[in-house]
């Protein structure tokens, strides 16, 4: 397992924090292959991705000899890189000035930060002289180093030239005036000679003066122009299409008497009363052109439809009256003012009808089922008995009418025992009870119906218990 002495740098890469970060990290010339620099790079508050980048670290020891080395990308997603000083670099004791540079594969380059650290000379290395060579890992790094040195020398040379130029400009007042007079005379002579030229010395073209479409030919005389203007024989052969009359036939027009007769023909033309009647006709279509209802696409919200007569598959439409019914429904929709609307829905197969209203400003009031006389004709179902119970003179039957459970018949059973269970669609939503009569003698007992459909009798008041033949269940109970 490798052991390192680490110096960590957390760099936030932006123009505001770019500078020199002088750390307090001190390595020893005996930290051979163990002096590690770790870089934690962030940009805009998050780790800087390093997946398409080559990191370069520039090391300048106290000897001033620059070294450019590759860094190792440790975690490209968290922006972590590192570099371990080699055996030559760790021997260069003193302060190091450094810079981390990131080179991207797309040709971009980014200065991460300048920083520094120190290498102290170990006692065993007191007589060691520091190295003074340049080290580079690739040609591009060497090229960058040479260009940087060249740029520095160029700047110095330009500064020297500027100083010598200043010395050359120092002269006497009389000498400067002579030079100015000579320059003015030369300029005036050149300007006068140029102004006198009429051979287009600047090679100006007709396009440059806005005459690119003008031909260099002789113009017509006024006599020729007037003669052309007075020519009535269509000299340009203009056609009727060119003057916007392509559809006009060259035929005789109707006489005024024919025109007046046509205007007075009331068979071919409508009267004022007919026009008024038609103009007052309803212009909004409630059906298709053939008078058939309009099919509603699946997924349509019924509440958003405009007035009209429609049809569609019920459970495929939003806000339908019966979500469990997948049959064809007809929908009649009429609008009122202020967002009010009435919708009538009719199930085509089982002939049931609902209506709904939308009140002012789109307040949907829900669907209401329209009941007919057949809805109040009970469909009786026999109640399954259990625990030894038996029917009396009349079988125990159940039916649902308009939200009410209807019972009829007589039961022979023991009290406190479940004597039967109602089918699922006949069960109440909460515990229900009723006082029911005793047959065979005077008295009564209490009937309980649970939400799971179980029915039982509890308690009893009877004149002569021994004469009891059965219990009556003729009751109407809300569901």
C-alpha positions in Angstrom: 0.0 0.0 0.0 1.5 3.4 -1.1 1.9 6.1 1.5 1.8 9.8 0.6 2.4 13.2 2.2 -0.4 15.2 0.6 -1.1 18.9 0.0 -4.7 19.6 -1.0 -5.9 22.6 -3.0 -9.6 23.5 -3.5 -9.9 25.8 -6.5 -13.1 27.6 -7.6 -12.5 28.3 -11.2 -13.7 31.8 -12.3 -12.2 35.2 -13.1 -12.9 36.6 -9.7 -10.8 34.1 -7.7 -8.0 33.7 -10.3 -4.7 34.6 -8.6 -1.9 33.0 -6.6 -2.7 30.7 -3.7 0.3 30.5 -1.4 -0.2 27.4 0.8 1.6 26.5 3.9 2.5 23.0 2.6 6.2 22.1 3.1 7.6 18.9 1.7 11.1 17.6 2.3 13.8 16.6 -0.2 13.5 13.1 1.4 9.7 12.9 0.4 10.8 10.8 -2.6 7.7 9.6 -4.6 5.5 10.5 -1.6 4.9 14.3 -2.1 1.4 14.4 -3.6 -0.5 17.5 -4.7 -4.3 16.9 -4.8 -6.6 19.3 -6.7 -10.4 19.6 -5.9 -11.8 21.7 -8.8 -15.2 23.4 -8.8 -17.0 25.8 -11.1 -20.2 27.7 -10.4 -20.6 25.9 -7.1 -20.4 22.3 -8.5 -17.6 19.9 -9.3 -15.9 20.7 -12.7 -16.2 17.6 -15.1 -12.8 16.3 -16.2 -13.9 13.6 -18.6 -12.5 15.3 -21.8 -9.5 17.1 -20.5 -5.7 16.8 -20.1 -4.3 18.5 -17.0 -0.9 20.2 -17.0 0.9 21.5 -14.0 3.6 24.1 -14.5 6.3 23.9 -11.7 8.9 26.7 -11.3 11.3 26.0 -8.4 13.5 28.7 -6.8 16.1 28.0 -9.5 13.7 29.5 -12.0 13.8 26.5 -14.4 10.3 25.6 -15.6 8.9 22.1 -15.7 5.5 21.1 -17.3 4.1 17.8 -16.3 0.8 15.8 -16.8 -1.5 15.4 -13.8 -3.5 12.3 -13.1 -7.3 12.5 -13.3 -8.6 10.7 -10.2 -12.3 11.3 -10.5 -13.6 13.0 -13.7 -17.1 13.4 -12.3 -16.1 15.0 -9.0 -13.3 17.2 -10.5 -10.4 15.5 -8.6 -6.8 15.4 -10.0 -3.4 14.8 -8.5 0.3 14.9 -9.2 3.2 13.3 -7.3 6.6 15.1 -7.4 9.2 12.9 -9.1 12.7 12.2 -7.7 14.3 15.2 -9.5 11.6 17.8 -8.5 11.7 16.8 -4.8 15.4 17.6 -4.7 14.8 21.2 -5.9 14.4 22.7 -2.4 13.0 26.1 -1.9 9.7 27.8 -2.9 7.8 26.5 -5.9 5.5 28.8 -8.0 3.0 26.7 -9.9 0.0 26.9 -12.1 -2.6 24.2 -13.1 -3.8 24.4 -16.7 -6.6 22.3 -18.2 -6.5 21.5 -22.0 -9.8 20.2 -23.5 -10.1 17.8 -26.5 -12.0 20.5 -28.5 -9.0 22.8 -28.5 -10.0 25.0 -25.5 -7.6 25.7 -22.7 -8.4 26.9 -19.1 -6.2 28.3 -16.4 -7.4 26.7 -13.1 -5.3 28.5 -10.6 -1.8 29.7 -9.6 -0.5 28.3 -6.3 2.7 27.6 -4.4 4.4 25.3 -1.9 7.8 24.8 -0.4 10.4 22.0 -0.3 12.8 22.1 2.6 16.3 20.6 2.3 16.8 17.6 4.4 20.0 17.4 6.5 21.2 14.5 4.4 20.9 16.6 1.3 22.8 19.7 2.4 25.6 19.2 -0.2 23.1 18.5 -3.1 22.9 21.1 -5.9 19.5 21.7 -7.4 18.8 20.6 -11.0 18.3 23.4 -13.6 16.8 21.6 -16.6 13.5 22.0 -18.4 11.2 18.9 -18.4 8.2 18.5 -20.7 5.9 15.5 -21.3 4.8 16.2 -24.8 5.6 18.4 -27.9 2.5 20.7 -27.3 3.8 21.6 -23.8 7.3 22.3 -25.2 5.7 24.4 -27.9 3.7 26.4 -25.4 6.8 27.0 -23.3 8.8 28.3 -26.3 5.9 30.6 -27.4 5.7 32.0 -23.9 9.4 32.7 -23.8 9.2 34.3 -27.3 6.3 36.5 -26.3 8.3 37.8 -23.2 11.3 38.7 -25.4 9.0 40.4 -28.0 7.4 42.6 -25.3 10.9 43.6 -24.1 12.0 44.4 -27.6 8.9 46.6 -28.3 9.6 48.5 -25.1 13.2 49.3 -26.2 12.0 50.4 -29.7 9.5 52.8 -28.1 12.2 54.3 -26.0 14.5 54.8 -29.0 11.6 56.3 -30.9 11.1 58.9 -28.2 14.7 59.9 -28.5 14.3 60.3 -32.3 11.4 62.7 -31.9 13.4 65.1 -29.7 14.5 68.0 -32.0 14.5 71.8 -32.1 11.5 74.0 -32.7 13.0 75.4 -35.9 13.6 72.0 -37.3 10.1 70.8 -36.5 8.6 73.9 -38.3 10.7 73.3 -41.4 9.4 69.7 -41.6 5.8 70.8 -41.1 6.0 73.4 -43.9 7.6 70.9 -46.3 4.9 68.4 -45.5 2.1 70.9 -46.0 3.5 72.1 -49.4 3.8 68.5 -50.6 0.3 67.6 -49.5 -1.2 70.7 -51.3 0.6 69.9 -54.5 -0.6 66.3 -54.4 -4.2 67.3 -53.7 -4.3 70.0 -56.4 -2.9 67.5 -59.0 -5.5 64.9 -58.0 -8.4 67.3 -58.1 -7.4 68.3 -61.6 -7.7 64.8 -63.0 -10.8 64.0 -65.1 -9.9 60.4 -66.1 -11.8 58.7 -63.2 -8.6 58.1 -61.2 -10.6 56.2 -58.5 -12.2 53.8 -61.1 -15.7 54.6 -60.0 -18.3 52.3 -61.7 -21.9 53.0 -62.6 -23.1 50.5 -60.0 -21.3 52.5 -57.3 -23.3 55.6 -58.2 -26.7 53.7 -58.5 -26.8 53.4 -62.3 -26.1 49.7 -62.7 -29.1 49.0 -64.9 -28.5 52.0 -67.3 -27.0 51.0 -70.7 -24.3 53.2 -72.4 -26.4 53.8 -75.5 -27.8 56.8 -77.3 -31.1 58.1 -75.8 -34.2 58.8 -78.0 -34.8 62.3 -79.1 -37.9 64.2 -77.9 -39.5 63.9 -81.4 -39.0 60.1 -81.4 -40.4 59.9 -77.8 -43.5 62.0 -78.7 -44.1 59.9 -81.8 -44.1 56.7 -79.7 -46.4 58.2 -77.1 -49.0 59.1 -79.8 -49.0 55.6 -81.4 -52.5 54.1 -80.8 -51.9 50.8 -82.7 -50.8 48.9 -79.6 -47.1 49.0 -80.5 -46.1 46.9 -77.5 -48.7 44.1 -78.3 -50.3 44.3 -74.9 -52.7 41.4 -74.2 -55.9 41.4 -72.2 -54.2 39.1 -69.6 -51.5 41.8 -69.0 -54.2 44.3 -68.1 -56.1 42.0 -65.8 -58.9 40.9 -68.2 -57.9 37.4 -69.0 -61.3 36.0 -68.2 -63.3 38.6 -70.2 -64.7 37.4 -73.5 -64.7 39.7 -76.5 -68.5 39.5 -77.0 -71.4 42.0 -77.3 -72.8 43.2 -74.0 -76.5 42.9 -73.2 -78.7 45.9 -74.1 -80.1 48.0 -71.2 -83.6 46.7 -71.9 -82.4 43.1 -71.6 -80.6 44.0 -68.4 -83.7 45.7 -66.9 -85.9 42.7 -67.8 -83.5 40.3 -66.0 -83.4 42.6 -63.0 -87.2 42.5 -62.7 -87.4 38.7 -63.0 -88.6 37.5 -59.5 -88.4 33.9 -60.4 -84.6 34.1 -60.8 -84.3 36.5 -57.9 -85.6 36.4 -54.3 -87.9 39.0 -52.9 -87.1 41.2 -50.0 -89.4 39.2 -47.7 -87.7 35.9 -48.7 -84.3 37.5 -48.0 -85.4 38.7 -44.6 -86.8 35.3 -43.7 -83.6 33.5 -44.7 -81.5 36.1 -42.9 -83.4 35.4 -39.7 -82.8 31.7 -40.0 -80.6 29.9 -37.4 -77.0 29.8 -38.7 -75.5 27.5 -36.1 -75.4 23.8 -37.1 -76.6 21.3 -34.4 -76.0 18.2 -36.5 -73.9 17.1 -39.4 -75.0 18.3 -42.9 -77.1 15.1 -43.3 -79.0 15.7 -40.1 -77.1 12.9 -38.2 -75.7 13.3 -34.8 -72.0 14.2 -34.4 -69.6 11.5 -33.3 -67.6 12.5 -30.1 -63.9 11.4 -30.3 -62.6 9.2 -27.4 -61.2 11.2 -24.5 -63.4 14.2 -25.1 -64.7 16.1 -22.0 -68.5 16.2 -22.3 -68.6 19.5 -20.3 -66.5 21.3 -23.0 -68.7 20.5 -26.0 -70.7 23.3 -27.7 -74.4 23.1 -28.3 -75.5 20.2 -30.6 -76.6 16.6 -30.9 -73.9 14.1 -30.3 -73.2 10.3 -29.8 -70.3 8.3 -28.5 -69.1 5.4 -26.4 -69.9 6.5 -22.9 -67.0 5.2 -20.7 -64.4 6.6 -23.2 -65.6 10.1 -22.5 -64.7 12.3 -19.6 -67.4 13.4 -17.0 -69.9 10.7 -18.3 -73.0 9.8 -16.3 -72.2 6.1 -15.8 -68.5 5.2 -15.8 -69.2 1.5 -15.8 -71.4 1.6 -18.9 -69.4 1.0 -22.2 -72.5 1.3 -24.5 -73.4 3.9 -27.1 -75.0 7.0 -25.6 -76.7 10.0 -27.2 -75.9 13.4 -25.8 -78.1 16.6 -26.3 -76.3 19.8 -25.2 -77.9 23.2 -25.0 -76.1 26.4 -23.9 -77.5 29.3 -21.9 -76.0 32.7 -20.9 -73.1 33.2 -18.5 -71.7 29.7 -19.0 -74.9 27.8 -18.1 -75.5 24.6 -19.9 -77.9 21.6 -19.9 -76.8 18.1 -21.0 -79.2 15.1 -21.5 -77.6 11.7 -21.9 -79.6 8.6 -23.1 -78.3 5.1 -23.1 -79.2 3.6 -26.5 -79.2 -0.1 -25.4 -81.0 -0.2 -22.0 -83.0 3.0 -22.6 -82.0 4.9 -19.4 -81.7 8.7 -19.2 -79.6 11.2 -17.2 -79.4 14.9 -17.1 -76.8 17.4 -15.9 -76.5 21.1 -15.5 -73.6 23.5 -15.5 -74.4 26.6 -13.6 -73.1 30.1 -13.9 -69.4 30.4 -14.7 -68.9 26.7 -15.3 -70.1 25.3 -11.9 -70.9 21.6 -12.8 -73.8 20.3 -10.7 -73.4 16.6 -11.4 -75.5 14.0 -13.1 -79.1 13.0 -12.1 -80.8 9.8 -13.2 -84.3 10.2 -14.6 -86.6 7.5 -13.2 -89.6 6.1 -15.1 -92.5 4.0 -14.0 -90.6 0.8 -14.7 -88.0 1.8 -12.2 -90.6 1.4 -9.5 -91.7 -2.1 -10.5 -89.6 -4.3 -8.1 -87.6 -7.1 -9.5 -87.9 -9.6 -6.6 -85.0 -11.9 -5.7 -85.2 -14.8 -3.2 -83.0 -14.3 -0.1 -80.6 -17.3 0.5 -81.4 -18.8 3.9 -78.9 -20.5 6.3 -78.5 -22.0 9.8 -81.7 -24.0 9.5 -84.0 -21.1 8.8 -87.1 -21.8 6.6 -89.6 -19.8 4.6 -93.0 -19.3 6.2 -96.3 -19.1 4.3 -94.6 -16.6 1.9 -91.0 -16.9 0.7 -88.6 -14.2 1.9 -87.8 -12.0 -1.1 -85.8 -8.7 -1.7 -85.8 -5.9 -4.3 -84.2 -2.5 -4.7 -86.4 0.4 -5.8 -85.0 4.0 -6.1 -82.4 3.6 -3.4 -84.5 1.6 -1.0 -84.4 -2.1 0.0 -87.8 -3.8 -0.1 -88.4 -7.0 1.9 -91.4 -9.3 1.9 -92.3 -12.8 3.2 -92.3 -14.8 6.5 -89.3 -16.5 8.1 -89.2 -19.4 10.6 -86.0 -19.2 12.6 -84.4 -18.9 16.0 -83.6 -15.5 17.4 -80.0 -14.4 17.7 -79.0 -16.6 14.7 -78.1 -15.3 11.2 -81.0 -16.7 9.1 -80.0 -15.3 5.7 -77.6 -13.1 3.7 -78.7 -10.5 1.1 -76.9 -10.5 -2.3 -74.2 -7.8 -2.7 -76.3 -5.2 -4.6 -79.1 -5.3 -1.9 -76.9 -4.5 1.2 -77.2 -1.2 3.1 -74.2 1.1 3.7 -74.7 1.0 7.5 -76.4 -1.2 10.1 -80.2 -1.1 9.8 -82.9 -2.3 12.1 -86.7 -2.6 12.1 -89.5 -3.8 14.5 -91.3 -6.7 12.7 -94.5 -8.5 13.7 -95.0 -12.0 15.1 -97.4 -14.3 13.3 -99.5 -16.8 15.4 -99.9 -14.5 18.4 -99.7 -10.8 19.3 -96.1 -9.5 19.6 -93.0 -8.2 17.8 -89.2 -8.7 17.5 -86.3 -6.6 16.1 -84.8 -7.3 12.7 -81.1 -6.4 12.2 -79.5 -6.1 8.7 -75.6 -5.7 8.7 -73.5 -4.1 5.9 -72.3 -7.5 4.8 -76.0 -8.5 4.2 -76.4 -10.8 7.2 -79.9 -10.7 8.8 -80.9 -11.8 12.3 -83.8 -11.4 14.9 -83.1 -10.1 18.4 -85.4 -9.8 21.4 -89.1 -10.5 21.5 -92.4 -9.4 23.1 -95.2 -12.0 22.6 -98.6 -12.7 24.2 -98.2 -16.5 23.9 -94.7 -17.6 22.8 -95.9 -21.1 22.3 -98.3 -20.0 19.5 -95.6 -18.3 17.3 -95.6 -19.7 13.8 -93.3 -17.2 11.9 -92.0 -13.6 11.7 -93.1 -11.1 9.1 -90.5 -9.3 7.0 -92.6 -6.8 5.0 -90.3 -3.7 5.3 -88.9 -0.9 3.2 -85.3 0.1 4.4 -83.0 2.9 3.0 -79.8 1.6 1.5 
